[in-house]
């Protein structure tokens, strides 16, 4: 009698494990989509924007002053690990910024985030105010006795 009960418990736990594993593959489709809106706030400058994460590439866009570029993402359903970053280029300059960090942005950007891009750094709309951030630090790489700035 005990042997058959433990077999049933084992089978039920295996079935539950399989069901959970199958649902995790679909879990991302149940999460709300977050829309990232990027606005060029630099007058008389065309801003190049290229955003991506580890697995997705939103592509490169050129946006004029006050134009908006929007892309969407889905945060990780269980662990706050989603990270999207963008490279911004204008004139002879470029900067990087982590445009969506799930730990930082999940509660503020539940459905959308709007960023104004300035030469001094990006600013996010938060209610009636702006939260401004510095650019990511540029990293110097020495490659065959030549220094490259990334």
Number of C-alpha atoms within 10 A of each C-alpha: 5 7 7 9 10 11 11 12 11 12 12 12 12 12 12 12 12 12 11 13 12 11 11 13 9 11 14 15 11 9 13 14 15 18 17 20 18 23 22 24 21 16 11 9 14 18 23 18 22 16 20 19 15 9 6 10 12 16 11 14 12 16 17 17 15 16 14 17 17 13 14 12 21 16 21 14 15 9 9 14 12 18 19 21 18 20 17 21 18 15 9 5 8 16 19 21 18 17 22 21 15 20 12 11 16 17 9 14 18 14 15 18 20 21 22 20 20 15 16 11 15 24 20 20 15 13 8 5 9 14 12 16 13 13 16 13 10 11 9 10 12 10 8 6 7 8 10 10 9 11
